Amino acid sequence: MTTRHRTRRIDWESASAKPSWFFGTGATTAERTLAHLAAAAGIAVLLWTARDLPWPWWKYLVGAVLVYDLAGGVVANGLNAAKRFYHGPLPLPPTRLNRLLHNEIGFAAVHLQPILIGVLFGGPRWWGPLWYAWALAGVVLVARAQLYLARPLGLFVVLIGVMIAPTLPSPEGFAWLPAVLLLKLVLAHAVPEEPYGRTESA
């Protein structure tokens, strides 16, 4: 066994005074910083690609808020802290809402961003429902799959979506959304993985 493999430490017990739906349980400063950087980079890309579109100011604001959650969520959902929070025992009171959001399928079901974007930014009427349904179906497949198939099945769902998305019409400024949505919900969130603790080596 290599040194790299020997130094891996799975940590389900890291405590956090305030577990976060965005960062998970026990997120380090480095983990939180990476998620914020991804969110900021996503906003920058949106503003750059939409710079010539005739949007009123409120569309830029709504777009930035949605992108912050989606782009930042790709990295945040892949954090060890998020894996600890979502794939371990619920670290919050077991209310109906908490149980819904802690479930992979329930978490995906509340992500209505593609439908909202389709309504507010135009484009084909089927675009938002299509990608919402694609992401939700992908999460259901991953959640119901045998554990050893969960990751490759998630990769398959994301791969086909990423290849198809550029061939379809979309709301102006949001051609990237299907890829980011699938990365966030299917691959980063739904695939069960052990949360690694901090070690001295990679």
N, CA and C of each residue as an Amber inpcrd file, in Angstrom:
protein
   606
   0.8460000  -1.1920000   0.0000000   0.0000000   0.0000000   0.0000000
   0.8840000   1.2460000   0.0000000   0.5640000   2.2110000  -0.8320000
   1.3710000   3.4150000  -0.9220000   1.1350000   4.3190000   0.2800000
   2.0740000   5.2540000   0.4850000   1.9300000   6.2180000   1.5770000
   0.6550000   7.0190000   1.4140000   0.3240000   7.3580000   0.1610000
  -0.8870000   8.1370000  -0.1040000  -2.1160000   7.4150000   0.4310000
  -2.2100000   6.1080000   0.2040000  -3.3670000   5.3570000   0.6660000
  -3.3490000   5.1920000   2.1830000  -2.1810000   5.0140000   2.7920000
  -2.1090000   4.8100000   4.2330000  -2.5330000   6.0510000   5.0080000
  -2.3570000   7.2390000   4.4250000  -2.6420000   8.4610000   5.1750000
  -4.0860000   8.9240000   5.0560000  -4.9180000   8.2260000   4.3220000
  -6.3110000   8.6120000   4.2200000  -7.0430000   8.3160000   5.5250000
  -7.7970000   9.2970000   5.9960000  -8.5260000   9.1330000   7.2460000
  -9.9790000   9.5440000   7.0320000 -10.8760000   8.5800000   7.1180000
 -12.3040000   8.8720000   6.9630000 -12.8330000   9.4460000   8.2720000
 -13.5500000  10.5610000   8.1750000 -13.9810000  11.2840000   9.3690000
 -15.4690000  11.6290000   9.2840000 -16.2840000  10.8440000   9.9830000
 -17.7180000  11.1230000  10.0510000 -18.0720000  11.9410000  11.2850000
 -17.1020000  12.2210000  12.1420000 -17.4110000  12.7640000  13.4610000
 -17.0490000  14.2310000  13.6650000 -16.4840000  14.9020000  12.6640000
 -16.0880000  16.2950000  12.8680000 -17.2860000  17.1130000  13.3400000
 -17.0920000  17.8150000  14.4140000 -18.2010000  18.5660000  15.0060000
 -18.2760000  19.9640000  14.4280000 -19.4770000  20.4890000  14.3910000
 -19.6860000  21.8660000  13.9780000 -20.8100000  22.4280000  14.8250000
 -20.5780000  23.5780000  15.4380000 -21.6050000  24.1700000  16.2940000
 -22.8700000  24.4630000  15.4910000 -22.6930000  24.8660000  14.2530000
 -23.8320000  25.2010000  13.4080000 -23.6970000  24.4970000  12.0590000
 -24.2110000  23.2760000  11.9220000 -24.1760000  22.6000000  10.6170000
 -24.8450000  23.4680000   9.5560000 -24.2900000  23.4510000   8.3610000
 -24.7520000  24.3360000   7.2910000 -25.3000000  23.5220000   6.1290000
 -26.4650000  23.9470000   5.6070000 -27.0080000  23.2970000   4.4200000
 -26.1260000  23.5490000   3.2100000 -25.3450000  24.6130000   3.2250000
 -24.4970000  24.9340000   2.0760000 -23.1170000  24.2860000   2.1980000
 -22.4990000  24.3640000   3.3810000 -21.1340000  23.8700000   3.5470000
 -21.0570000  22.4970000   4.2060000 -22.0950000  22.0680000   4.8850000
 -22.0470000  20.7850000   5.5500000 -21.6270000  20.8980000   7.0010000
 -20.9800000  19.8460000   7.5020000 -20.5900000  19.7630000   8.9060000
 -19.0670000  19.7830000   9.0340000 -18.5720000  20.7660000   9.7670000
 -17.1350000  20.8300000  10.0280000 -16.3080000  21.3350000   8.8700000
 -16.8500000  22.2190000   8.0410000 -16.0970000  22.7410000   6.8890000
 -14.9210000  23.5800000   7.3680000 -13.7750000  23.3800000   6.7470000
 -12.5970000  24.1690000   7.0740000 -12.6390000  25.4900000   6.3100000
 -11.7450000  26.3900000   6.7000000 -11.6480000  27.6720000   5.9920000
 -11.3040000  27.4540000   4.5260000 -10.4070000  26.5080000   4.2580000
 -10.0250000  26.2300000   2.8690000 -11.2110000  25.7240000   2.0600000
 -12.0270000  24.8660000   2.6590000 -13.1990000  24.3340000   1.9540000
 -14.2040000  25.4470000   1.6530000 -14.4950000  26.2670000   2.6470000
 -15.4440000  27.3670000   2.4350000 -14.9280000  28.3520000   1.3880000
 -13.6290000  28.6130000   1.4260000 -13.0400000  29.5490000   0.4660000
 -13.1720000  29.0280000  -0.9590000 -12.9260000  27.7440000  -1.1550000
 -13.0500000  27.1640000  -2.4940000 -14.4720000  27.2980000  -3.0340000
 -15.4590000  27.0620000  -2.1760000 -16.8520000  27.1730000  -2.6210000
 -17.1890000  28.6200000  -2.9760000 -16.7450000  29.5640000  -2.1640000
 -17.0050000  30.9770000  -2.4590000 -16.2990000  31.4170000  -3.7430000
 -15.0910000  30.9350000  -3.9630000 -14.3650000  31.2770000  -5.1880000
 -15.0920000  30.7350000  -6.4170000 -15.6130000  29.5210000  -6.3160000
 -16.3650000  28.9540000  -7.4390000 -17.6110000  29.7800000  -7.7230000
 -18.2990000  30.2080000  -6.6730000 -19.4950000  31.0250000  -6.8490000
 -19.1480000  32.3620000  -7.4940000 -18.0750000  32.9930000  -7.0220000
 -17.6700000  34.2780000  -7.5810000 -17.2360000  34.1330000  -9.0330000
 -16.5190000  33.0580000  -9.3330000 -16.0970000  32.8250000 -10.7160000
 -17.3070000  32.6060000 -11.6190000 -18.3130000  31.8970000 -11.1140000
 -19.5270000  31.6800000 -11.9010000 -20.2350000  32.9850000 -12.2150000
 -20.3140000  33.8710000 -11.2290000 -20.9390000  35.1770000 -11.4580000
 -20.1470000  35.9670000 -12.4930000 -18.8220000  35.9330000 -12.3880000
 -17.9820000  36.6610000 -13.3390000 -18.2000000  36.1580000 -14.7630000
 -18.2880000  34.8480000 -14.9250000 -18.5130000  34.2850000 -16.2620000
 -19.8870000  34.6950000 -16.7860000 -20.9090000  34.6530000 -15.9290000
 -22.2430000  35.0620000 -16.3540000 -22.2500000  36.5190000 -16.8110000
 -21.6630000  37.3990000 -16.0230000 -21.6540000  38.8200000 -16.3720000
 -20.8820000  39.0700000 -17.6620000 -19.8280000  38.3160000 -17.8750000
 -19.0450000  38.4780000 -19.0990000 -19.8250000  38.0020000 -20.3190000
 -20.4440000  36.8280000 -20.2140000 -21.1610000  36.2710000 -21.3640000
 -22.4480000  37.0440000 -21.6570000 -23.0120000  37.6990000 -20.6210000
 -24.2760000  38.4170000 -20.8090000 -24.0700000  39.9150000 -20.9960000
 -22.8180000  40.3380000 -21.1700000 -22.5230000  41.7740000 -21.2090000
 -23.2080000  42.5020000 -22.3640000 -23.4840000  41.8060000 -23.4510000
 -24.1030000  42.4440000 -24.6150000 -25.6030000  42.1670000 -24.7270000
 -26.1660000  41.4850000 -23.7300000 -27.5900000  41.1860000 -23.7840000
 -28.3980000  42.3630000 -23.2390000 -29.5600000  42.6200000 -23.8040000
 -30.3790000  43.7620000 -23.3730000 -31.1830000  43.4480000 -22.1160000
 -30.4970000  43.0440000 -21.0500000 -31.1730000  42.7160000 -19.8090000
 -31.3930000  43.9700000 -18.9690000 -32.5380000  44.1090000 -18.2980000
 -32.6780000  45.1400000 -17.2690000 -31.8410000  44.7570000 -16.0480000
 -31.6300000  45.6940000 -15.1540000 -30.7380000  45.4570000 -14.0130000
 -31.1780000  44.2740000 -13.1670000 -32.5100000  44.0620000 -13.0400000
 -32.9760000  43.0060000 -12.1470000 -32.6420000  41.6200000 -12.6780000
 -32.5140000  41.4920000 -14.0050000 -32.1330000  40.1880000 -14.5450000
 -30.6860000  39.8600000 -14.2020000 -29.8280000  40.8590000 -14.2170000
 -28.4440000  40.6190000 -13.7880000 -28.3990000  40.2080000 -12.3130000
 -29.2220000  40.8550000 -11.4970000 -29.2470000  40.5310000 -10.0700000
 -29.7620000  39.1180000  -9.8390000 -30.8960000  38.7860000 -10.4720000
 -31.4600000  37.4370000 -10.3070000 -30.4950000  36.3920000 -10.8470000
 -29.9070000  36.6760000 -12.0150000 -28.9490000  35.7410000 -12.5930000
 -27.7670000  35.5080000 -11.6750000 -27.2540000  36.5880000 -11.0620000
 -26.0960000  36.4550000 -10.1710000 -26.4380000  35.6110000  -8.9490000
 -27.6270000  35.8080000  -8.3860000 -28.0330000  35.0280000  -7.2130000
 -28.1540000  33.5490000  -7.5650000 -28.7830000  33.2560000  -8.6900000
 -28.9440000  31.8660000  -9.0990000 -27.6050000  31.2100000  -9.4080000
 -26.7300000  31.9650000 -10.0610000 -25.4170000  31.4160000 -10.3990000
 -24.5890000  31.1780000  -9.1420000 -24.7120000  32.0800000  -8.1750000
 -23.9470000  31.9090000  -6.9320000 -24.2870000  30.5670000  -6.2850000
 -25.5700000  30.2480000  -6.2500000 -25.9830000  28.9800000  -5.6500000
 -25.5480000  27.7830000  -6.4930000 -25.7120000  27.8720000  -7.8110000
 -25.4060000  26.7240000  -8.6720000 -23.9090000  26.4880000  -8.7980000
 -23.1560000  27.5280000  -9.1570000 -21.7150000  27.3620000  -9.3480000
 -21.0250000  27.0710000  -8.0230000 -21.3750000  27.8390000  -6.9870000
 -20.7940000  27.5640000  -5.6820000 -21.1900000  26.2000000  -5.1670000
 -22.4200000  25.7750000  -5.5120000 -22.9020000  24.4820000  -5.0470000
 -22.1820000  23.2980000  -5.6460000 -21.6300000  23.4570000  -6.8520000
 -20.8680000  22.3530000  -7.4450000 -19.7030000  21.9870000  -6.5330000
 -18.9660000  22.9970000  -6.0760000 -17.8300000  22.7430000  -5.1930000
 -18.3000000  22.4420000  -3.7720000 -19.2780000  23.2120000  -3.2710000
 -19.7420000  23.0120000  -1.8940000 -20.2800000  21.6030000  -1.6810000
 -21.0210000  21.0720000  -2.6530000 -21.5840000  19.7300000  -2.4990000
 -20.5280000  18.6340000  -2.5790000 -19.3640000  18.9780000  -3.1250000
 -18.2860000  17.9970000  -3.1850000 -17.3400000  18.0590000  -2.0040000
 -17.5690000  18.9940000  -1.0800000 -16.7040000  19.0960000   0.0990000
 -16.8640000  17.8850000   0.9980000 -15.7980000  17.5230000   1.6810000
 -15.8980000  16.4590000   2.6710000 -16.9280000  16.8180000   3.7360000
 -17.0050000  18.1110000   4.0800000 -17.9740000  18.5580000   5.0740000
 -19.4030000  18.3030000   4.6000000 -19.6570000  18.4960000   3.2960000
 -20.9930000  18.2520000   2.7520000 -21.3010000  16.7550000   2.7050000
 -20.3100000  15.9420000   2.3440000 -20.5190000  14.4950000   2.3470000
 -20.8430000  14.0140000   3.7590000 -20.1640000  14.5920000   4.7470000
 -20.4000000  14.2440000   6.1470000 -21.8320000  14.6190000   6.5580000
 -22.2740000  15.7740000   6.1010000 -23.5960000  16.2790000   6.4750000
 -24.7090000  15.5020000   5.7830000 -24.5950000  15.3350000   4.4650000
 -25.7020000  14.7740000   3.6910000 -25.7090000  13.2400000   3.6330000
 -24.5600000  12.6140000   3.7830000 -24.5140000  11.1570000   3.6680000
 -24.3040000  10.4700000   5.0030000 -24.3030000  11.2700000   6.0760000
 -24.2720000  10.7290000   7.4260000 -25.6130000  10.9690000   8.1000000
 -25.6930000  10.7240000   9.4000000 -26.9460000  10.9800000  10.1280000
 -27.3040000  12.4710000  10.0890000 -28.5790000  12.7700000  10.0730000
 -29.0450000  14.1500000  10.0580000 -28.6030000  14.8520000  11.3350000
 -27.7760000  15.9170000  11.2310000 -27.2680000  16.5840000  12.4390000
 -28.1760000  17.7080000  12.9290000 -29.4270000  17.6910000  12.5330000
 -30.3990000  18.7190000  12.9010000 -31.6680000  18.0510000  13.4080000
 -32.5680000  18.7980000  14.0560000 -33.8300000  18.1870000  14.4910000
 -34.5520000  17.5350000  13.3100000 -35.0970000  16.3420000  13.4870000
 -35.7010000  15.5930000  12.3610000 -37.0920000  16.0980000  11.9850000
 -37.1800000  17.3770000  11.6510000 -38.4550000  17.9070000  11.1750000
 -38.7080000  17.3990000   9.7610000 -39.9440000  17.5720000   9.3000000
 -40.2860000  17.1090000   7.9520000 -39.4270000  17.8050000   6.8980000
 -39.2420000  19.1280000   7.0530000 -38.4320000  19.8750000   6.0840000
 -36.9820000  19.4340000   6.1260000 -36.4230000  19.2600000   7.3170000
 -35.0310000  18.8330000   7.4280000 -34.8170000  17.4580000   6.8180000
 -35.7640000  16.5490000   7.0370000 -35.6390000  15.2140000   6.4460000
 -35.7310000  15.2790000   4.9290000 -36.5980000  16.1390000   4.4140000
 -36.7270000  16.2920000   2.9620000 -35.4310000  16.7810000   2.3500000
 -34.8550000  17.8400000   2.9100000 -33.6450000  18.4290000   2.3390000
 -32.4210000  17.5570000   2.5560000 -32.4490000  16.7100000   3.5830000
 -31.3180000  15.8290000   3.8500000 -31.3150000  14.6150000   2.9260000
 -32.4430000  14.3520000   2.2870000 -32.5580000  13.2370000   1.3540000
 -32.0610000  13.6720000  -0.0280000 -31.3060000  12.8130000  -0.7160000
 -30.7440000  13.1910000  -2.0170000 -31.8270000  13.6220000  -3.0020000
 -32.9100000  12.8550000  -3.0620000 -33.9690000  13.1520000  -4.0230000
 -34.7350000  14.4100000  -3.6150000 -35.0180000  14.5460000  -2.3270000
 -35.6970000  15.7410000  -1.8540000 -34.8750000  16.9970000  -2.0910000
 -33.5800000  16.9000000  -1.8590000 -32.6830000  18.0320000  -2.0840000
 -32.7160000  18.4600000  -3.5440000 -32.6720000  17.4860000  -4.4480000
 -32.7040000  17.8050000  -5.8790000 -34.0560000  18.3760000  -6.2890000
 -35.1260000  17.8770000  -5.6950000 -36.4680000  18.2840000  -6.1000000
 -36.7420000  19.7600000  -5.8420000 -36.0860000  20.3510000  -4.8330000
 -36.3410000  21.7640000  -4.5260000 -35.5160000  22.7040000  -5.4000000
 -34.6560000  22.1670000  -6.2440000 -33.8290000  22.9990000  -7.1230000
 -34.5990000  23.3060000  -8.4100000 -35.4180000  24.3360000  -8.3300000
 -36.2760000  24.7300000  -9.4440000 -35.6390000  25.7900000 -10.3370000
 -34.3430000  26.0150000 -10.1870000 -33.6820000  27.0910000 -10.9360000
 -33.8860000  27.0180000 -12.4430000 -33.7810000  25.8550000 -13.0940000
 -33.9710000  25.8610000 -14.5490000 -35.3690000  26.2890000 -14.9660000
 -36.3790000  25.8980000 -14.1920000 -37.7410000  26.3260000 -14.5060000
 -37.8840000  27.8240000 -14.2860000 -37.3350000  28.3270000 -13.1800000
 -37.4000000  29.7510000 -12.8860000 -36.6870000  30.5700000 -13.9580000
 -35.5280000  30.1050000 -14.3850000 -34.7810000  30.8170000 -15.4200000
 -35.5510000  30.8160000 -16.7340000 -36.1530000  29.6890000 -17.0740000
 -36.9470000  29.6350000 -18.2970000 -38.1060000  30.6140000 -18.2840000
 -38.7320000  30.7750000 -17.1140000 -39.8590000  31.7000000 -16.9950000
 -39.3980000  33.1490000 -17.0790000 -38.3020000  33.4810000 -16.3960000
 -37.8630000  34.8730000 -16.2930000 -37.0290000  35.3450000 -17.4820000
 -36.2920000  34.4230000 -18.1170000 -35.3370000  34.8330000 -19.1480000
 -35.7260000  34.3800000 -20.5520000 -36.8600000  33.7450000 -20.6890000
 -37.3050000  33.3500000 -22.0130000 -36.7110000  32.0330000 -22.4760000
 -36.7320000  31.8120000 -23.7810000 -36.2800000  30.5420000 -24.3300000
 -37.4410000  29.5850000 -24.4950000 -37.1920000  28.4000000 -25.0190000
 -38.2720000  27.4200000 -25.2260000 -38.9540000  27.0420000 -23.9090000
 -40.2490000  26.8520000 -23.9630000 -40.9880000  26.5330000 -22.7440000
 -40.5620000  25.2040000 -22.1350000 -40.0820000  24.2950000 -22.9630000
 -39.7200000  22.9720000 -22.4720000 -38.3290000  22.9300000 -21.8490000
 -37.5420000  23.9960000 -22.0380000 -36.1370000  23.9590000 -21.6130000
 -36.0020000  23.7500000 -20.1030000 -36.6690000  24.5900000 -19.3180000
 -36.5750000  24.4620000 -17.8640000 -37.0680000  23.1270000 -17.3500000
 -38.3040000  22.6960000 -17.7270000 -38.7710000  21.3900000 -17.2690000
 -37.8850000  20.2290000 -17.7180000 -37.3080000  20.3250000 -18.9170000
 -36.4490000  19.2480000 -19.4030000 -35.2530000  19.0430000 -18.4810000
 -34.5270000  20.1200000 -18.1840000 -33.3050000  19.9690000 -17.3930000
 -33.5860000  19.7440000 -15.9180000 -34.7140000  20.2650000 -15.4380000
 -35.1250000  19.9230000 -14.0770000 -35.3940000  18.4220000 -13.9760000
 -36.1460000  17.8940000 -14.9250000 -36.4760000  16.4680000 -14.9120000
 -35.2300000  15.6110000 -15.1320000 -34.3210000  16.0720000 -15.9950000
 -33.0940000  15.3090000 -16.2620000 -32.2610000  15.1770000 -14.9860000
 -32.0840000  16.3060000 -14.2890000 -31.2870000  16.2780000 -13.0600000
 -31.9620000  15.4270000 -11.9900000 -33.2740000  15.5790000 -11.8400000
 -33.9820000  14.8170000 -10.8190000 -33.9390000  13.3230000 -11.1320000
 -34.1380000  12.9640000 -12.4040000 -34.0670000  11.5520000 -12.7850000
 -32.6660000  10.9970000 -12.5450000 -31.6440000  11.7950000 -12.8420000
 -30.2810000  11.3500000 -12.5990000 -30.0170000  11.0900000 -11.1280000
 -30.5240000  11.9630000 -10.2680000 -30.3470000  11.7790000  -8.8280000
 -31.0770000  10.5240000  -8.3610000 -32.2770000  10.2970000  -8.8630000
 -33.0280000   9.0990000  -8.4930000 -32.2590000   7.8410000  -8.9060000
 -31.7150000   7.8440000 -10.1190000 -30.9470000   6.6810000 -10.5790000
 -29.7340000   6.4290000  -9.6950000 -29.0070000   7.4890000  -9.3690000
 -27.8130000   7.3330000  -8.5320000 -28.2010000   6.8720000  -7.1320000
 -29.2500000   7.4610000  -6.5700000 -29.6640000   7.1160000  -5.2130000
 -30.1610000   5.6790000  -5.1080000 -30.7280000   5.1600000  -6.1860000
 -31.2940000   3.8070000  -6.1610000 -30.3070000   2.7470000  -6.6600000
 -29.1750000   3.1780000  -7.1870000 -28.2110000   2.2400000  -7.7570000
 -27.4360000   1.5030000  -6.6650000 -26.8910000   0.3430000  -7.0150000
 -25.9530000  -0.3070000  -6.1190000 -24.7550000   0.6210000  -5.9200000
 -24.1880000   0.5790000  -4.7370000 -23.1680000   1.5530000  -4.3650000
 -22.0020000   1.5950000  -5.3480000 -21.5570000   0.4490000  -5.8220000
 -20.3920000   0.4360000  -6.6870000 -20.6730000   1.0090000  -8.0810000
 -21.9740000   1.1620000  -8.4050000 -22.3480000   1.7290000  -9.7000000
 -22.7600000   3.2010000  -9.6100000 -22.8690000   3.7340000  -8.4030000
 -23.4040000   5.0840000  -8.2400000 -22.5640000   6.1220000  -8.9670000
 -21.2480000   6.1150000  -8.7680000 -20.4010000   7.1260000  -9.4000000
 -20.3830000   6.9960000 -10.9210000 -20.1210000   5.8010000 -11.4850000
 -20.1380000   5.7220000 -12.9570000 -21.5010000   6.0300000 -13.5560000
 -22.5850000   5.6850000 -12.8770000 -23.9060000   6.0250000 -13.3760000
 -24.1110000   7.5370000 -13.3540000 -23.6560000   8.1990000 -12.2860000
 -23.7290000   9.6530000 -12.2280000 -22.9220000  10.3020000 -13.3380000
 -21.7440000   9.7850000 -13.5970000 -20.9150000  10.3040000 -14.6840000
 -21.6090000  10.1330000 -16.0340000 -22.2680000   9.0090000 -16.2190000
 -22.9880000   8.7510000 -17.4720000 -24.1030000   9.7710000 -17.6730000
 -24.9000000  10.0220000 -16.6260000 -26.0040000  10.9820000 -16.7130000
 -25.4840000  12.3730000 -17.0460000 -24.4090000  12.7680000 -16.3790000
 -23.8370000  14.1020000 -16.6240000 -23.2410000  14.1790000 -18.0240000
 -22.5300000  13.1410000 -18.4280000 -21.8950000  13.1260000 -19.7550000
 -22.9090000  13.3320000 -20.8690000 -23.9960000  12.5600000 -20.8580000
 -24.9940000  12.6720000 -21.9200000 -25.6550000  14.0470000 -21.8960000
 -25.9390000  14.5560000 -20.7060000 -26.5280000  15.8880000 -20.6050000
 -25.6240000  16.9670000 -21.1420000 -24.3340000  16.8870000 -20.8120000
 -23.3690000  17.8830000 -21.2810000 -23.2120000  17.8210000 -22.8020000
 -23.2950000  16.6380000 -23.3740000 -23.1560000  16.5110000 -24.8290000
 -24.4030000  17.0040000 -25.5610000 -25.5820000  16.8100000 -24.9540000
 -26.8250000  17.2010000 -25.6150000 -27.1160000  18.6890000 -25.4590000
 -26.8100000  19.2560000 -24.2990000 -27.1970000  20.6380000 -23.9920000
 -26.7930000  21.6480000 -25.0600000 -25.5580000  21.6130000 -25.5970000
 -25.1830000  22.6290000 -26.5900000 -25.9500000  22.5300000 -27.9090000
 -26.5920000  21.3960000 -28.1470000 -27.3230000  21.2220000 -29.4100000
 -28.7510000  21.7550000 -29.3290000 -29.1960000  22.1640000 -28.1420000
 -30.5750000  22.6030000 -27.9450000 -30.6330000  24.1100000 -27.7020000
 -31.7010000  24.7680000 -28.1500000 -31.8600000  26.1880000 -27.8380000
 -32.0620000  26.3760000 -26.3370000 -31.6290000  27.5300000 -25.8280000
 -31.7080000  27.7960000 -24.3950000 -31.9480000  29.2800000 -24.1710000
 -32.3430000  29.7000000 -22.9680000 -32.4490000  31.1270000 -22.6720000
 -31.0900000  31.8070000 -22.8730000 -31.0980000  33.0070000 -23.4210000
 -29.8460000  33.7030000 -23.6840000 -29.0620000  33.8980000 -22.3890000
 -27.7810000  33.5230000 -22.4370000 -26.9200000  33.6710000 -21.2720000
 -26.8640000  32.4630000 -20.3680000 -27.6660000  31.4280000 -20.6690000
 -27.7440000  30.2890000 -19.7530000 -27.5100000  28.9470000 -20.4410000
 -26.7880000  28.9340000 -21.5250000 -26.4940000  27.6690000 -22.1950000
 -25.6630000  26.7400000 -21.3110000 -24.9360000  27.3190000 -20.3530000
 -24.0660000  26.5500000 -19.4660000 -24.8380000  25.8410000 -18.3460000
 -26.0720000  26.2680000 -18.0910000 -26.7680000  25.8130000 -16.8840000
 -26.9630000  24.3010000 -16.7890000 -27.3600000  23.5950000 -17.8610000
 -27.5450000  22.1440000 -17.7020000 -26.3000000  21.4410000 -17.1670000
 -25.1290000  21.8080000 -17.6800000 -23.8980000  21.1570000 -17.2170000
 -23.6610000  21.4330000 -15.7420000 -23.8100000  22.6850000 -15.3290000
 -23.5580000  23.0500000 -13.9360000 -24.5840000  22.4140000 -13.0090000
 -25.8510000  22.4110000 -13.4190000 -26.8990000  21.7960000 -12.6040000
 -26.6430000  20.3100000 -12.4000000 -26.2710000  19.6110000 -13.4730000
 -26.0120000  18.1740000 -13.3690000 -24.7760000  17.8830000 -12.5310000
 -23.7470000  18.7060000 -12.6880000 -22.5560000  18.5330000 -11.8570000
 -22.8960000  18.6980000 -10.3820000 -23.6900000  19.7130000 -10.0820000
 -24.0250000  19.9840000  -8.6820000 -24.8790000  18.8850000  -8.0640000
 -25.9860000  18.5390000  -8.7210000 -26.9680000  17.6500000  -8.1000000
 -26.6420000  16.1740000  -8.2650000 -26.2370000  15.7810000  -9.4670000
 -26.0450000  14.3560000  -9.7350000 -24.6760000  13.8750000  -9.2710000
 -23.6410000  14.5960000  -9.6600000 -22.2870000  14.0980000  -9.4060000
 -21.7580000  14.5420000  -8.0470000 -21.8580000  15.8510000  -7.7390000
 -21.2970000  16.3410000  -6.4840000 -22.1460000  15.9500000  -5.2810000
 -23.4790000  15.9950000  -5.4440000 -24.3350000  15.7760000  -4.2770000
 -24.7910000  14.3300000  -4.1080000 -25.3370000  13.7340000  -5.1490000
 -26.0110000  12.4470000  -4.9810000 -25.0580000  11.2700000  -4.8180000
 -23.8700000  11.3450000  -5.4170000 -22.9340000  10.2210000  -5.3220000
 -22.4320000  10.1000000  -3.8800000 -22.6690000   8.9730000  -3.2230000
 -22.2160000   8.8130000  -1.8290000 -20.7100000   8.5850000  -1.7660000
 -20.0530000   9.3550000  -0.9240000 -18.6110000   9.2170000  -0.7470000
 -18.2650000   9.4210000   0.7180000 -17.1800000   8.8020000   1.1530000
 -16.7360000   8.9810000   2.5210000 -16.0960000  10.3530000   2.6870000
 -16.3260000  11.0090000   3.8290000 -15.6790000  12.3120000   4.0720000
 -14.2970000  12.1150000   4.6710000 -13.2950000  12.6220000   4.0100000
 -11.9340000  12.4920000   4.5140000 -11.6210000  13.6000000   5.4890000
 -10.8930000  13.2510000   6.5420000 -10.4280000  14.2360000   7.5020000
  -9.1190000  14.8560000   7.0420000  -8.6900000  15.9030000   7.7100000
  -7.4390000  16.5770000   7.3470000  -6.2620000  15.6980000   7.7380000
  -5.2760000  15.6060000   6.8420000  -4.0580000  14.8490000   7.1130000
  -2.8650000  15.7150000   6.7320000  -1.7060000  15.2780000   7.0990000
  -0.4910000  16.0440000   6.7970000  -0.0830000  15.9430000   5.3520000
  -0.4810000  14.8540000   4.6680000  -0.1020000  14.6640000   3.2680000
  -1.3600000  14.5310000   2.4130000  -1.1850000  14.6310000   1.0810000
  -2.3340000  14.5980000   0.1800000  -2.9650000  13.2240000   0.1500000
